[in-house]
């Protein structure tokens, strides 16, 4: 039967997760680009949210959560044709409509995360085509594998709120698209700093708040599991922020605002897969690890691999999600509040590693094919003049500011 307390919490959590894309992620990314591209990023986030919502209604939800196949679901609930007003989602006390909507917000934000890799030089038509195909070809199958009863679920993989499903898929795919698209014309030495660090901070703050819905909402109840997920999410974010600040302070002599809030997002991404399974001490350790590892990953991608993953999607989300997923079994033993594993520590780690590697490889291969298709149909990259003018005017005929030459 429907439980009103659980339902009220998940409705609230759903609104919080949608807040993460609109406006939180949109503002976070928009502040990081040049002023002449601010509206293009906002438009991309907004359009992707709308497109993926409709695709989720058409067939995405059904393929992810209906059917018993190991690799993909079925179309028995396409167009949400089987939905009734009083229906309860199996295994929960939630109306089916609420569960569908909650999962839709995850489907919305995951392809939106990838936007950060290709800002300032991609065609708007390519954004839409790649995002729509990616949702159906990458996100939906992986969601079924992990949360819909697929082959990884059968093996016992643990991913509470999306370390594999959201962050590994988005991070790996972001690197692939950025590499295939090519770097911005000024990369790596002529890239200008973020045009509005205050906007980045506002977006990050809203992401932090929204993440409570992301992680604590994944309990699907309003009980102790949600409360613990809420607590550890906050502690990891706070610790990772301080860690990133300390690294910058030591390395560069000054802690930047943009660096601090990037650390926040790293802490949030890293705790995500473990948030329902670990306690407070583990959350602090995850925060420290997130700051150290993700900071290093960002430098490796930009300086050694030299791929223009413009807003560090792989380094922060991909690496953070993988780190939290792999560390999860060991961190259940740290302090109070963690769950008891149903299998041995080493065995669970191997399952976690299998999930990360399999999903990473699948995401990379599928994204290569999707990007190649976009290249031969609508084209990937804007011309040099459009990149110089800025995508606000070149793609949308608008300007975010009266003078966007900066």
C-alpha positions in Angstrom: 0.0 0.0 0.0 1.0 3.6 -0.5 2.7 5.2 2.5 2.0 8.9 2.7 5.2 9.7 4.6 7.5 7.9 2.1 5.5 9.4 -0.8 5.8 12.9 0.5 9.6 12.5 1.0 10.2 11.1 -2.5 8.0 13.8 -4.1 10.3 16.3 -2.3 13.4 14.4 -3.3 12.2 14.4 -6.9 11.9 18.1 -6.9 15.4 18.4 -5.4 17.0 16.2 -8.1 15.3 18.2 -10.9 16.8 21.3 -9.1 20.2 19.8 -9.7 19.8 20.1 -13.5 17.6 23.2 -13.6 18.9 25.5 -12.4 21.9 24.1 -10.4 24.0 22.4 -13.1 23.0 25.0 -15.7 24.4 27.8 -13.5 27.4 25.9 -12.4 28.5 25.2 -16.0 27.4 28.6 -17.4 29.6 30.4 -14.9 32.7 28.3 -15.9 32.6 29.3 -19.6 33.4 32.6 -21.3 30.7 35.3 -21.2 30.0 34.9 -24.9 28.9 31.3 -24.3 26.8 31.5 -21.1 23.4 31.3 -22.8 24.5 28.4 -25.0 25.2 26.3 -21.9 21.9 27.3 -20.3 20.1 26.4 -23.5 21.8 23.1 -23.8 20.9 22.1 -20.2 17.3 23.2 -20.6 16.8 21.5 -23.9 18.4 18.2 -22.8 16.2 18.1 -19.7 13.1 18.5 -21.8 14.2 16.0 -24.5 15.2 13.3 -22.0 11.9 13.7 -20.1 9.9 13.0 -23.2 12.1 10.0 -24.2 11.7 8.6 -20.7 7.9 8.8 -21.2 8.1 7.2 -24.7 10.2 4.1 -23.9 13.1 4.9 -21.6 11.4 4.0 -18.3 9.9 0.8 -19.7 13.2 -0.4 -21.1 15.0 0.4 -17.9 12.5 -1.0 -15.3 10.1 -3.4 -17.0 10.9 -6.9 -18.0 13.3 -9.5 -16.7 16.0 -9.6 -19.3 19.6 -9.6 -18.3 20.6 -6.8 -20.7 17.6 -4.7 -21.4 13.9 -4.4 -20.3 10.9 -4.5 -22.6 8.3 -2.1 -24.1 5.4 -3.4 -22.0 5.0 0.1 -20.4 6.0 2.2 -23.4 4.2 5.6 -23.4 3.5 4.7 -19.7 0.5 2.8 -21.0 0.3 0.5 -18.0 0.2 3.3 -15.5 -2.8 3.6 -13.2 -3.5 6.4 -10.7 -3.5 4.0 -7.8 -0.7 1.7 -8.9 2.1 1.0 -6.4 5.7 0.4 -7.6 6.7 -3.2 -6.8 8.9 -3.5 -3.7 8.1 0.0 -2.5 5.3 2.0 -0.8 5.3 4.6 -3.5 2.8 5.4 -6.3 4.2 4.2 -9.6 3.8 7.7 -10.9 6.2 9.1 -8.2 8.8 6.4 -8.8 8.7 7.0 -12.6 9.1 10.8 -12.0 11.9 10.2 -9.5 13.9 8.0 -11.9 13.2 10.5 -14.7 15.1 13.2 -12.9 18.2 10.9 -12.8 17.7 10.3 -16.5 17.6 14.0 -17.1 20.7 15.0 -15.2 23.0 12.2 -16.4 23.3 13.3 -20.1 23.3 16.9 -18.9 26.5 16.2 -17.0 28.2 15.4 -20.2 27.6 18.9 -21.5 30.5 20.1 -19.5 32.9 18.2 -21.7 32.0 19.9 -25.0 31.0 23.4 -24.2 32.0 26.4 -26.4 32.5 24.5 -29.6 29.7 22.1 -30.4 26.7 22.4 -32.7 23.3 22.6 -30.8 21.9 20.0 -33.1 24.7 17.6 -32.2 23.9 18.2 -28.5 20.3 17.1 -29.0 21.1 14.1 -31.2 23.9 12.8 -29.0 22.0 13.3 -25.8 18.9 11.6 -27.0 20.7 8.6 -28.4 23.0 8.4 -25.4 20.1 8.2 -23.0 18.5 5.3 -24.9 21.7 3.4 -25.9 23.9 3.9 -22.8 21.9 5.2 -19.8 18.8 3.0 -20.1 20.6 -0.3 -20.5 23.1 0.4 -17.7 20.2 1.5 -15.4 18.5 -1.9 -16.2 21.7 -3.8 -15.5 22.2 -2.2 -12.0 18.7 -1.1 -10.8 16.3 -2.9 -13.0 17.2 -6.5 -12.2 19.8 -7.0 -15.0 23.0 -8.9 -15.0 25.0 -6.7 -12.6 22.1 -6.6 -10.1 22.1 -10.4 -10.3 25.8 -10.5 -9.4 25.2 -8.3 -6.4 26.8 -5.0 -7.5 26.2 -2.2 -4.9 25.4 1.3 -6.3 23.1 3.1 -4.0 22.5 6.3 -6.0 24.4 6.3 -9.2 28.2 6.0 -8.9 28.2 3.5 -11.9 24.8 4.4 -13.5 25.3 8.1 -13.5 28.9 9.1 -12.9 30.9 6.4 -14.6 28.7 6.5 -17.7 28.8 10.3 -17.9 32.5 10.7 -17.1 33.7 8.1 -19.6 31.4 9.3 -22.4 32.4 12.9 -21.7 36.0 12.1 -22.4 35.2 10.2 -25.6 33.1 13.1 -27.0 35.7 15.7 -26.0 38.4 13.7 -27.7 36.4 13.2 -30.9 35.2 16.8 -31.0 38.6 18.3 -30.6 39.9 20.9 -28.3 38.8 24.6 -28.2 41.0 26.8 -30.3 42.8 28.3 -27.3 43.5 25.0 -25.6 45.5 24.4 -23.5 47.4 27.6 -22.8 45.0 30.3 -24.0 41.8 29.2 -22.2 40.4 32.1 -20.3 39.3 31.7 -16.7 35.6 31.3 -15.7 33.7 34.5 -16.5 31.5 34.4 -13.4 32.9 32.5 -10.4 30.0 33.7 -8.3 27.6 31.9 -10.6 29.7 28.7 -10.3 29.4 28.9 -6.5 25.6 29.5 -6.7 25.2 26.5 -9.0 27.4 24.3 -6.8 25.4 25.4 -3.7 22.2 24.4 -5.4 23.8 21.1 -6.5 24.8 20.4 -2.9 21.2 20.9 -1.7 19.7 18.9 -4.6 22.1 16.1 -3.9 20.2 15.3 -0.7 17.3 14.3 -2.9 19.7 12.3 -5.2 21.2 10.2 -2.4 18.7 10.3 0.5 15.9 9.9 -1.9 17.4 6.7 -3.2 16.4 5.1 0.0 12.8 5.2 -1.4 11.6 5.6 2.2 11.5 8.3 4.8 13.3 6.3 7.4 16.8 5.7 8.9 18.4 4.8 5.6 17.5 8.2 4.1 18.7 10.0 7.3 22.1 8.3 7.2 22.5 8.9 3.4 21.7 12.6 4.1 24.3 12.8 6.8 27.1 11.1 5.0 26.4 13.1 1.8 26.9 16.3 3.6 30.1 15.2 5.4 31.7 14.0 2.3 31.0 17.2 0.4 32.3 19.4 3.3 35.5 17.3 3.7 36.3 17.2 0.0 35.8 21.0 -0.2 38.3 21.6 2.5 40.7 19.1 1.0 40.6 20.7 -2.4 41.1 24.1 -0.9 44.1 22.8 1.1 45.7 21.4 -2.0 45.4 24.6 -4.0 46.6 26.6 -1.0 49.8 24.5 -0.8 50.3 24.1 -4.5 49.4 27.6 -5.8 49.6 29.7 -2.7 45.9 30.7 -2.8 42.6 28.7 -2.5 40.2 29.7 -5.2 36.4 29.7 -5.0 36.0 27.7 -8.2 38.5 25.1 -6.9 36.7 24.9 -3.5 33.3 24.2 -5.1 34.8 21.8 -7.6 35.9 19.9 -4.5 32.4 20.0 -3.3 31.1 18.3 -6.4 33.9 15.7 -6.3 32.9 14.8 -2.7 29.2 14.5 -3.7 30.0 12.4 -6.7 32.3 10.1 -4.8 29.9 9.4 -1.9 27.0 8.8 -4.2 27.4 5.0 -4.7 28.2 4.4 -1.1 25.8 6.9 0.5 23.3 4.3 1.7 25.9 1.8 2.9 28.4 3.7 5.0 28.6 5.7 8.2 30.0 9.2 9.1 33.6 8.2 9.5 33.7 6.6 6.1 32.1 9.7 4.6 34.9 11.9 5.9 37.5 9.5 4.5 35.7 9.5 1.2 35.8 13.2 1.2 39.5 13.3 1.7 40.1 10.7 -1.0 37.8 12.6 -3.4 39.7 15.8 -3.0 43.1 14.2 -3.5 42.2 11.8 -6.3 39.9 13.9 -8.3 42.2 16.9 -8.2 45.0 14.7 -9.6 42.6 13.3 -12.2 41.7 16.7 -13.5 45.4 17.6 -14.0 46.1 14.3 -15.7 43.3 14.7 -18.3 44.2 18.3 -19.1 48.0 18.2 -18.9 49.1 14.6 -19.7 46.4 13.2 -21.8 45.6 16.7 -23.2 42.0 16.1 -23.9 39.8 19.3 -23.6 37.2 17.9 -21.2 36.4 21.5 -20.7 34.6 21.4 -17.3 36.3 18.3 -15.9 33.5 15.8 -16.2 35.7 12.7 -16.2 38.1 13.9 -13.5 35.3 14.9 -11.1 32.3 12.7 -12.0 33.8 9.7 -13.7 36.8 9.2 -11.4 34.7 10.2 -8.3 32.0 7.7 -9.1 34.4 4.9 -9.8 36.4 5.7 -6.6 33.4 5.6 -4.4 32.1 2.4 -6.0 35.5 0.6 -5.6 36.1 1.9 -2.0 32.5 1.0 -0.9 33.1 -2.5 0.5 36.1 -1.4 2.6 34.4 1.7 3.9 31.4 -0.3 5.3 33.8 -1.4 8.1 34.8 2.2 9.1 33.1 3.3 12.2 29.4 2.9 13.0 26.5 3.2 10.7 27.7 1.0 7.9 25.8 -2.0 6.5 27.0 -5.6 6.9 28.1 -7.1 3.6 26.3 -10.2 2.4 29.6 -11.7 1.0 33.3 -11.5 1.6 35.2 -8.2 1.3 37.3 -9.3 -1.6 34.5 -10.9 -3.4 32.4 -7.8 -3.2 35.3 -5.6 -4.4 35.6 -7.8 -7.5 31.9 -7.4 -8.2 32.3 -3.6 -7.8 35.3 -3.6 -10.1 33.5 -5.7 -12.7 30.6 -3.1 -12.7 33.0 -0.2 -13.1 35.0 -1.8 -15.9 32.1 -3.3 -17.8 30.1 -0.1 -17.7 33.1 2.1 -18.6 34.0 0.0 -21.6 30.4 -0.2 -22.8 29.9 3.5 -22.4 33.1 4.3 -24.3 32.2 2.0 -27.3 28.6 3.1 -27.5 29.6 6.8 -27.3 32.1 6.5 -30.1 29.4 5.1 -32.4 26.8 7.7 -31.3 29.3 10.5 -31.9 30.3 9.2 -35.3 26.7 9.0 -36.3 26.2 12.6 -35.2 29.3 13.7 -37.1 28.0 12.3 -40.4 24.4 13.5 -40.0 24.2 16.9 -38.3 27.9 17.6 -37.8 29.8 18.0 -34.5 31.6 21.2 -34.4 30.8 24.8 -35.2 33.0 26.7 -37.6 35.9 28.9 -36.4 34.0 32.1 -36.9 31.1 30.9 -34.7 33.5 29.8 -32.0 35.2 33.2 -32.1 31.9 35.1 -31.9 30.6 32.8 -29.3 27.7 30.3 -29.3 25.3 32.6 -27.7 24.9 34.7 -30.8 26.1 32.2 -33.4 23.7 29.4 -32.3 20.9 31.2 -30.6 20.9 34.8 -31.8 21.1 36.1 -28.2 23.7 37.5 -25.8 23.9 36.9 -22.1 25.3 40.4 -21.5 25.4 43.7 -23.3 29.1 43.2 -24.0 30.1 39.5 -24.3 33.5 40.0 -25.8 35.2 38.8 -22.7 
